[in-house]
Amino acid sequence: GIVIMAYGTRAVLAAALALALGSAEGFRPLGGCPSAFSATRSRYNVLQAECVKPSSSPVMNLFDNIAKLFNADPRTAVASHILFKDKDQDTVSAEVKTKLESGELSFADAAKEYSSCPSRKQGGDLGRFKPGQMVGPFDRLVFDPATKINEVYSVKTVFGTHLVKVTDRTEAEV
């Protein structure tokens, strides 16, 4: 069966169930587990609820939503990036983009020299990933069908300005 856990009081558990499922229908409280310590060293209670009516509508909705998360989008992409985080990020990224487009500098060499991201050690290579694994604007650029393979694009995120090169992308099967 499925067990839902929440930290805090029974009211918090009920609220967690209501938020996750729309209601607590189909679950019964199991009580608390031994207290644990959070990263801040304060104590909190762990409460559990067990599924007693797996065929109830909220429980079925939960299973449907979990299935959608795991099977939601079969697309993948491979991309490299160069992250600029300093106060001159727009100017420097534009200069580097010009050097990349002219062939004066390779993407991997530029990443090693200019990027603020640890991926710079791999020439900016982020490997293969799925939609939703990267920060929003970056993710949208990479998975946009209008984004051309092996072209350099600029995108701003909460982390700074990125120069991005998508080297492979699989599309959803129709």
Phi, psi and chi 1 to 4 in degrees:
 res  aa     phi    psi   chi1   chi2   chi3   chi4
   1 GLY       -  172.1      -      -      -      -
   2 ILE   -98.0  139.3 -173.1  169.7      -      -
   3 VAL  -123.9  129.3  173.8      -      -      -
   4 ILE  -101.3  135.7  -58.1  -73.4      -      -
   5 MET  -118.9  145.4  -64.3  177.6   66.8      -
   6 ALA  -142.3  154.0      -      -      -      -
   7 TYR  -102.1  127.1  -56.3  105.7      -      -
   8 GLY   129.0 -138.8      -      -      -      -
   9 THR   -97.4  174.8   64.6      -      -      -
  10 ARG   -60.8  -33.6  -73.6 -175.8 -173.3  -90.2
  11 ALA   -64.0  -37.9      -      -      -      -
  12 VAL   -65.4  -41.9  169.7      -      -      -
  13 LEU   -60.3  -47.2  178.2   61.2      -      -
  14 ALA   -61.0  -40.6      -      -      -      -
  15 ALA   -66.0  -39.7      -      -      -      -
  16 ALA   -62.8  -42.5      -      -      -      -
  17 LEU   -63.3  -45.2  -71.7  168.1      -      -
  18 ALA   -62.1  -40.0      -      -      -      -
  19 LEU   -68.7  -44.7 -175.6   61.3      -      -
  20 ALA   -72.6  -36.7      -      -      -      -
  21 LEU  -114.4  -14.8  -55.1  173.6      -      -
  22 GLY    95.1  -22.0      -      -      -      -
  23 SER  -166.1  169.6   85.0      -      -      -
  24 ALA   -94.2    8.4      -      -      -      -
  25 GLU   -57.7  134.1  176.8 -168.7  -21.2      -
  26 GLY    94.0   -0.5      -      -      -      -
  27 PHE  -123.9  150.6  -77.5   83.8      -      -
  28 ARG  -129.6  141.5   70.7  175.1  173.0   84.4
  29 PRO   -64.4  140.4  -17.3   27.8      -      -
  30 LEU  -103.5   -9.4  -71.8  175.8      -      -
  31 GLY    96.6 -164.6      -      -      -      -
  32 GLY   -99.0  162.6      -      -      -      -
  33 CYS  -107.9  170.7  -65.1      -      -      -
  34 PRO   -56.2  145.5  -20.1   28.3      -      -
  35 SER   -63.0  151.9  -67.3      -      -      -
  36 ALA  -126.3  174.2      -      -      -      -
  37 PHE  -112.2  136.0  -73.0   92.1      -      -
  38 SER   -84.9  179.4   70.1      -      -      -
  39 ALA   -63.0  -24.0      -      -      -      -
  40 THR   -91.6    5.5   59.7      -      -      -
  41 ARG    71.9   10.3  -59.7  -89.7 -172.7 -135.9
  42 SER   -87.2  148.9   61.0      -      -      -
  43 ARG   -81.4  145.9  -68.6  178.5   71.3   82.2
  44 TYR  -144.1  155.1   55.3   87.8      -      -
  45 ASN   -94.4  142.8  -66.0  -44.2      -      -
  46 VAL  -107.5  121.2 -179.1      -      -      -
  47 LEU  -113.5  150.8  -62.3  169.7      -      -
  48 GLN  -129.1  153.5  -61.3  177.9  -15.3      -
  49 ALA  -133.6  135.0      -      -      -      -
  50 GLU  -102.2  142.3  177.2 -175.0   36.3      -
  51 CYS   -74.9  120.1  179.6      -      -      -
  52 VAL  -111.1  -14.8  -68.0      -      -      -
  53 LYS  -131.2   77.7  -71.5  171.5   42.5  179.7
  54 PRO   -61.9  -19.4    7.1  -11.4      -      -
  55 SER   -89.1   -0.5   61.8      -      -      -
  56 SER   -65.6  151.2   72.5      -      -      -
  57 SER   -56.8  -46.9  179.7      -      -      -
  58 PRO   -61.8  -37.6  -23.1   32.3      -      -
  59 VAL   -67.1  -43.5  175.0      -      -      -
  60 MET   -62.4  -38.7  -66.3  -51.9  -66.7      -
  61 ASN   -61.7  -40.3  -71.5  -18.4      -      -
  62 LEU   -61.3  -47.4  174.4   64.9      -      -
  63 PHE   -62.7  -39.6  -71.8  126.8      -      -
  64 ASP   -61.8  -43.7  -71.9  -15.1      -      -
  65 ASN   -66.1  -38.5  -71.1  -22.7      -      -
  66 ILE   -64.4  -43.0  -70.3  170.7      -      -
  67 ALA   -61.7  -40.4      -      -      -      -
  68 LYS   -63.3  -38.2  -74.3  177.1 -170.0  172.3
  69 LEU   -61.3  -42.1  -76.2  174.5      -      -
  70 PHE   -81.6  -24.4  -73.5  101.1      -      -
  71 ASN  -117.4   14.2  -58.2  -46.5      -      -
  72 ALA   -61.6  -49.6      -      -      -      -
  73 ASP  -145.0  111.0 -163.8  -25.2      -      -
  74 PRO   -78.9   -4.4   30.4  -35.0      -      -
  75 ARG   -66.4  151.6  -61.7  176.0  -60.3  160.2
  76 THR  -140.0  163.9   63.4      -      -      -
  77 ALA  -147.0  157.1      -      -      -      -
  78 VAL  -121.8  128.2  176.9      -      -      -
  79 ALA  -144.9  158.0      -      -      -      -
  80 SER  -121.9  155.2  -63.8      -      -      -
  81 HIS  -148.0  161.8   80.8  133.1      -      -
  82 ILE  -126.0  121.6  -56.1  167.5      -      -
  83 LEU  -101.7  127.4  175.2   60.8      -      -
  84 PHE  -112.8  125.2  -59.5   87.7      -      -
  85 LYS  -123.1   -1.9  -61.5 -159.4  -71.4 -166.1
  86 ASP   -85.1  178.2   60.3   16.5      -      -
  87 LYS   -65.3  -23.5   61.8 -178.6  178.0 -175.9
  88 ASP  -100.1   24.8  -61.2  -36.0      -      -
  89 GLN   -56.7  -38.0   63.7 -172.2   -2.9      -
  90 ASP   -68.8  -43.5  -67.1  -25.4      -      -
  91 THR   -66.4  -49.3  -56.0      -      -      -
  92 VAL   -65.2  -43.0  176.3      -      -      -
  93 SER   -63.6  -37.7   66.4      -      -      -
  94 ALA   -65.4  -40.1      -      -      -      -
  95 GLU   -65.3  -43.6  -69.6  169.8    1.3      -
  96 VAL   -65.5  -40.2  172.3      -      -      -
  97 LYS   -60.5  -41.0 -173.5  173.0 -171.4 -118.7
  98 THR   -61.7  -43.6  -59.9      -      -      -
  99 LYS   -64.8  -37.1  -70.3  179.5 -179.1 -178.6
 100 LEU   -66.5  -45.9  -68.9  168.9      -      -
 101 GLU   -67.6  -29.7  -68.8  171.5  -21.9      -
 102 SER   -82.6  -12.4   71.8      -      -      -
 103 GLY    86.4    3.3      -      -      -      -
 104 GLU   -65.2  -26.7 -177.1 -178.6  -26.3      -
 105 LEU  -140.2  138.4 -163.6   56.3      -      -
 106 SER   -81.6  156.5   75.4      -      -      -
 107 PHE   -62.3  -44.1 -160.1   93.0      -      -
 108 ALA   -62.4  -43.2      -      -      -      -
 109 ASP   -65.9  -40.0  -71.8  -18.4      -      -
 110 ALA   -63.5  -41.4      -      -      -      -
 111 ALA   -62.3  -44.6      -      -      -      -
 112 LYS   -62.6  -35.4  -71.9  175.0 -176.0  173.6
 113 GLU   -84.5  -38.8 -175.5  175.9  -18.1      -
 114 TYR  -110.4  -23.7  -65.8   99.8      -      -
 115 SER   -71.2  144.2 -173.1      -      -      -
 116 SER   -93.5   -2.9  -59.7      -      -      -
 117 CYS   -91.7  144.8 -179.3      -      -      -
 118 PRO   -57.4  -21.7  -24.8   32.9      -      -
 119 SER   -65.3   -9.0   68.7      -      -      -
 120 ARG   -58.0  -30.8   70.6  179.9  172.6  -88.9
 121 LYS   -63.4  -25.6  -65.8  174.7 -173.8  170.4
 122 GLN  -102.3   22.6  -66.4   82.9   35.1      -
 123 GLY    69.5   24.0      -      -      -      -
 124 GLY    86.6   -1.1      -      -      -      -
 125 ASP   -65.9  124.0 -175.6   10.3      -      -
 126 LEU   -98.8   -3.9  -62.3  169.9      -      -
 127 GLY    75.1 -165.7      -      -      -      -
 128 ARG   -90.8  136.9 -174.8  167.1  -64.3  -82.2
 129 PHE  -146.7  166.8   52.9   91.9      -      -
 130 LYS  -105.9  163.7  -66.4 -178.7  175.4 -169.9
 131 PRO   -56.4  139.0  -24.8   33.9      -      -
 132 GLY    93.5   -7.3      -      -      -      -
 133 GLN   -87.5  -15.6  -71.7 -175.2  -78.8      -
 134 MET  -112.6  165.4  -59.3  -66.8  171.8      -
 135 VAL   -60.4  145.2   65.8      -      -      -
 136 GLY   -40.7  -63.6      -      -      -      -
 137 PRO   -60.5  -37.1  -21.6   30.9      -      -
 138 PHE   -64.4  -48.5 -172.3  100.0      -      -
 139 ASP   -58.6  -46.6 -160.0   63.3      -      -
 140 ARG   -62.2  -41.1  -74.4 -171.8  -69.0  -82.8
 141 LEU   -62.6  -49.3  172.2   73.1      -      -
 142 VAL   -62.0  -40.5  169.3      -      -      -
 143 PHE   -95.0    3.6  -72.6   99.6      -      -
 144 ASP   -73.0  123.2 -176.1  -17.9      -      -
 145 PRO   -58.5  -22.9  -20.5   29.4      -      -
 146 ALA   -75.8  -16.6      -      -      -      -
 147 THR   -74.6  120.2  -60.5      -      -      -
 148 LYS   -83.6  145.3  -64.7  178.5 -178.4  173.6
 149 ILE   -68.2  137.1  -58.0  -62.7      -      -
 150 ASN    67.8   16.1  -68.6  -41.4      -      -
 151 GLU  -104.2  153.8  -72.5 -160.2   15.9      -
 152 VAL   -97.8  129.1  178.1      -      -      -
 153 TYR  -123.3  156.5  -65.4   86.4      -      -
 154 SER  -113.2  137.5  179.6      -      -      -
 155 VAL  -146.2  141.4   65.2      -      -      -
 156 LYS  -101.2  138.3  -74.6 -172.7  176.9 -160.3
 157 THR  -134.9 -178.1   71.3      -      -      -
 158 VAL   -64.6  -17.9  -64.2      -      -      -
 159 PHE   -86.9  -19.7  -61.5  106.5      -      -
 160 GLY   141.3 -157.1      -      -      -      -
 161 THR   -99.5  131.7  -59.6      -      -      -
 162 HIS  -113.7  139.6  -54.1 -105.9      -      -
 163 LEU   -99.1  129.0  -67.6 -178.4      -      -
 164 VAL  -125.1  136.9 -179.3      -      -      -
 165 LYS  -129.5  115.5 -177.4  167.9   92.9  169.0
 166 VAL   -86.0  124.1  178.6      -      -      -
 167 THR  -104.4  -14.3   54.8      -      -      -
 168 ASP  -161.8  147.5 -173.6   41.8      -      -
 169 ARG  -153.6  131.6 -177.7  175.2   54.2 -126.8
 170 THR   -98.7  138.9   60.6      -      -      -
 171 GLU   -96.1  158.0  -60.8  -61.8  -30.3      -
 172 ALA   -66.8  139.3      -      -      -      -
 173 GLU   -77.0  140.9  -64.7  178.1   14.8      -
 174 VAL   -93.7      -  179.8      -      -      -
